[in-house]
């Protein structure tokens, strides 16, 4: 690790007005450690109510200024490793998540052990291998301050994608000079879709390196939403309201990737996508600002569209 940003650099939002914690030259292979903080869950466990919690929810560590990054470019963030402390948290917040109708009106917290050899003890009798991932990653918006909770944005945010894992590269469209990358919300393991609105949340450190693609992915087009290359799949994020708009946009981005970036015919792209492109709902954060009267209720939808890289 060449640089380390500890959790004291945690911030409450994606904000171009925040001074950089670090400036780096892209493409050098330098690895940056982003330490994240989940003090909110420990406080909730101790105090029993979100109303009594003072710690920041989903703080993001950063930002990192990337020399030469300009609006219209793409930041390529490769995740090398994710380390955790010895436990994470599972939490139920009353009224939040798909199981609110079953879990009732009382909050629940559970400390979940994480062993040094990468095992997560979900219950006393069930232990599973960790599947580390980054829940919240993004760059600063051109205007305003982006939430670290919801919605998901074209420039990243709290996307809660299991694909943002070691070995993957996350592509983010740059909005401001320097990009100002921030990372937070690490998960030891999370089921796709994140039914409860939380995963096995855990404090830890994400190790990443940064490259810069000028003028959009492939040096040509500007991205309109994040995407992830896992090595096995290229994953396109769809953002929209209603959900069908999100689905259409994700598919369109995949089609343009094949036709414009890789020179396929439109007919070939159509046929192959019909056979091999899988889609699913993403995390529960929604794609546009939530109803202010119900701030934990998502509006719009995040969709995920998967193309096997073996066909390229």
C-alpha positions in Angstrom: 0.0 0.0 0.0 1.5 3.3 -1.1 -1.0 5.7 0.5 -3.4 5.4 3.5 -6.4 7.5 4.4 -7.7 6.7 7.8 -11.3 6.9 8.9 -10.8 10.4 10.3 -11.2 11.5 6.6 -14.8 10.3 6.7 -17.4 12.7 5.2 -21.1 12.9 5.1 -21.5 13.3 1.4 -20.0 13.5 -2.1 -19.1 17.2 -2.3 -16.8 19.1 -4.7 -16.3 21.8 -2.0 -14.4 19.4 0.3 -10.6 19.8 0.2 -8.8 16.7 -1.1 -7.3 14.4 1.4 -4.8 13.2 -1.2 -3.7 14.1 -4.7 -2.4 11.3 -6.9 -1.2 10.7 -10.5 -3.3 8.1 -12.2 -2.0 5.1 -13.9 1.1 4.6 -11.7 -0.2 1.5 -10.0 0.0 3.2 -6.6 -2.4 1.5 -4.2 -4.5 3.6 -1.8 -6.0 2.3 1.4 -9.4 3.8 2.3 -10.3 3.0 5.9 -14.0 3.1 6.6 -16.0 3.6 9.8 -19.2 1.8 10.9 -19.4 3.4 14.4 -23.1 4.0 13.7 -23.9 0.3 14.2 -22.0 0.0 17.4 -23.9 3.0 18.8 -27.2 1.5 17.6 -26.3 -1.7 19.4 -25.5 0.1 22.6 -28.3 2.7 22.6 -31.1 0.7 21.0 -32.6 3.4 18.8 -31.5 5.3 15.7 -32.8 8.5 17.3 -30.0 8.2 20.0 -27.2 7.6 17.5 -24.8 10.5 16.9 -22.3 8.8 14.5 -22.6 9.5 10.8 -24.5 7.0 8.7 -22.4 5.6 5.8 -19.5 8.0 6.0 -17.2 8.0 3.0 -13.4 8.4 3.2 -11.6 10.8 0.9 -11.8 12.6 -1.4 -8.8 11.8 -3.6 -8.0 14.3 -6.3 -6.9 12.6 -9.5 -4.5 14.8 -11.5 -5.7 15.4 -15.1 -9.2 14.2 -14.5 -11.8 16.4 -16.2 -15.6 16.3 -16.8 -16.2 13.8 -19.6 -13.4 11.5 -18.5 -13.9 8.1 -16.8 -12.2 7.0 -13.6 -11.3 3.3 -13.5 -10.9 2.2 -9.9 -9.5 -1.3 -9.5 -10.2 -3.0 -6.2 -7.2 -5.1 -5.0 -8.2 -6.2 -1.5 -10.6 -5.5 1.4 -9.6 -6.1 5.0 -11.9 -6.1 8.0 -11.7 -5.8 11.7 -12.9 -8.9 13.7 -16.6 -8.3 13.5 -19.4 -6.8 11.5 -23.0 -5.9 12.1 -26.4 -7.1 11.0 -29.1 -4.5 11.8 -32.9 -4.1 11.4 -34.4 -0.6 11.5 -38.1 -0.5 12.1 -40.0 0.2 8.9 -37.0 -0.3 6.6 -36.4 -3.0 4.0 -38.4 -5.7 2.4 -39.0 -7.6 5.7 -40.4 -4.7 7.7 -43.8 -6.3 7.7 -42.3 -9.4 9.4 -39.7 -7.9 11.7 -42.1 -5.5 13.5 -41.5 -2.3 15.4 -38.4 -3.1 17.5 -34.9 -2.6 16.1 -32.4 -5.5 16.1 -28.7 -5.5 16.0 -26.3 -8.5 16.0 -22.5 -8.4 16.2 -21.3 -10.9 13.5 -17.7 -12.3 14.0 -15.3 -12.2 11.1 -12.3 -14.5 11.5 -8.8 -13.9 10.3 -9.1 -16.7 7.7 -12.1 -14.9 6.1 -15.1 -16.7 7.7 -18.3 -14.9 8.7 -20.3 -16.4 11.6 -23.9 -15.5 10.7 -25.4 -17.7 13.5 -24.0 -20.0 16.1 -24.3 -22.9 13.7 -23.8 -21.3 10.3 -20.4 -19.9 9.1 -19.8 -18.8 5.5 -16.8 -17.5 3.6 -16.6 -13.7 3.4 -17.4 -12.1 0.1 -15.9 -8.6 0.6 -17.3 -5.7 -1.4 -17.6 -1.9 -1.4 -21.1 -0.6 -1.0 -20.5 3.1 -1.5 -18.1 4.5 -4.1 -18.3 7.6 -6.2 -16.9 10.9 -7.4 -18.1 14.4 -6.6 -21.1 15.8 -8.4 -20.9 19.0 -10.5 -23.5 20.7 -8.3 -24.9 20.1 -4.8 -23.9 17.3 -2.3 -24.6 13.6 -3.1 -26.0 11.4 -0.3 -24.1 8.4 0.9 -27.4 6.6 1.7 -29.7 7.1 -1.3 -30.2 7.4 -4.2 -27.6 5.9 -6.5 -26.3 8.4 -8.9 -24.8 8.5 -12.4 -21.4 9.2 -10.8 -21.7 6.4 -8.2 -22.9 6.6 -4.6 -24.4 4.0 -2.4 -24.9 1.4 -5.2 -24.6 -1.7 -3.0 -23.3 -3.9 -5.8 -21.8 -7.3 -4.9 -19.7 -6.8 -8.1 -17.6 -4.0 -6.5 -15.3 -6.7 -5.1 -11.5 -7.5 -5.1 -10.5 -8.2 -8.7 -13.1 -5.9 -10.2 -12.7 -2.5 -11.8 -15.4 0.1 -11.3 -15.9 2.8 -13.9 -17.2 6.2 -12.8 -18.0 9.2 -15.0 -16.0 12.3 -13.9 -18.1 15.3 -13.1 -15.6 17.9 -11.7 -11.8 18.6 -12.2 -9.9 16.0 -10.2 -12.9 13.7 -9.9 -12.6 13.6 -6.1 -13.1 9.9 -5.4 -14.5 8.7 -2.0 -15.2 5.2 -0.7 -17.2 3.8 2.2 -19.7 1.3 3.4 -17.7 -2.0 3.3 -19.6 -5.3 3.5 -18.2 -8.6 4.6 -21.0 -10.4 2.7 -24.2 -9.3 1.1 -27.0 -11.1 -0.8 -27.7 -9.5 -4.2 -30.6 -7.0 -3.8 -29.9 -6.4 -0.1 -33.4 -7.2 1.1 -32.9 -5.7 4.6 -31.3 -2.5 3.4 -28.1 -3.5 5.2 -25.7 -6.3 4.7 -23.1 -7.6 7.1 -21.6 -4.1 7.5 -18.0 -4.0 8.7 -15.3 -1.5 9.4 -12.2 -2.1 7.3 -9.9 -0.9 4.6 -10.4 -1.0 0.8 -7.1 -1.2 -1.2 -7.6 0.4 -4.7 -5.6 1.8 -7.6 -6.8 4.5 -10.1 -6.5 4.9 -13.8 -7.9 7.6 -16.0 -9.6 7.1 -19.3 -9.8 10.3 -21.3 -13.0 11.2 -23.0 -15.1 8.3 -21.7 -14.8 4.5 -21.7 -12.6 3.4 -24.6 -11.5 7.0 -25.2 -14.7 7.9 -27.0 -18.1 8.1 -25.3 -18.9 9.6 -22.0 -20.5 7.1 -19.5 -24.0 8.0 -18.3 -24.0 5.5 -15.4 -21.4 3.4 -13.6 -20.3 0.0 -14.8 -18.1 -2.8 -13.4 -15.7 -5.2 -15.0 -15.4 -8.3 -12.8 -13.1 -10.1 -15.2 -15.9 -12.5 -16.0 -18.7 -10.1 -16.6 -19.2 -6.5 -17.7 -21.9 -5.1 -15.5 -24.0 -2.1 -16.6 -25.9 -0.1 -14.0 -29.4 1.1 -15.1 -30.9 4.2 -13.3 -34.4 5.4 -13.8 -38.0 5.8 -12.7 -40.1 3.8 -13.3 -38.2 0.5 -13.2 -38.7 -0.1 -16.9 -36.8 3.1 -17.7 -33.9 1.8 -15.6 -34.0 -1.5 -17.4 -34.0 0.1 -20.9 -31.1 2.4 -20.0 -29.0 -0.5 -18.8 -29.7 -2.5 -21.9 -29.0 0.5 -24.1 -25.6 1.1 -22.5 -24.7 -2.6 -23.1 -25.8 -2.4 -26.7 -23.8 0.8 -27.3 -20.8 -0.9 -25.6 -20.9 -3.7 -28.2 -21.8 -1.7 -31.2 -19.9 1.6 -30.7 -17.0 0.5 -28.6 -16.4 -3.0 -30.0 -17.6 -2.6 -33.6 -20.4 -5.2 -33.6 -23.3 -4.9 -35.9 -26.6 -3.9 -34.3 -28.1 -7.2 -35.3 -25.3 -9.2 -33.7 -25.6 -7.2 -30.5 -29.3 -7.7 -30.4 -29.1 -11.5 -30.9 -26.3 -12.1 -28.4 -27.9 -9.9 -25.8 -31.2 -11.8 -26.2 -29.3 -15.0 -25.5 -26.7 -14.1 -22.9 -27.4 -10.8 -21.2 -28.9 -11.4 -17.7 -30.6 -8.7 -15.7 -31.7 -8.2 -12.1 -32.7 -5.6 -9.6 -29.8 -3.9 -7.9 -29.7 -2.6 -4.3 -32.6 -0.9 -2.5 -31.4 2.6 -2.7 -33.4 3.8 -5.7 -32.3 6.0 -8.6 -33.8 9.4 -7.7 -34.2 11.3 -4.5 -36.6 9.6 -2.0 -39.8 11.0 -0.8 -38.9 13.6 1.9 -41.8 12.4 4.1 -40.4 8.8 3.9 -36.6 9.3 3.6 -35.8 5.6 3.8 -38.1 4.6 1.0 -36.5 4.4 -2.4 -37.9 6.1 -5.5 -37.1 4.7 -8.9 -35.0 1.6 -9.3 -31.4 0.5 -9.8 -31.0 -2.4 -12.2 -28.0 -4.5 -13.1 -27.3 -6.0 -16.6 -24.6 -8.6 -17.0 -22.6 -9.5 -20.2 -20.1 -12.3 -20.1 -16.7 -10.9 -21.1 -15.8 -14.2 -22.7 -17.7 -13.2 -25.8 -15.6 -10.1 -26.5 
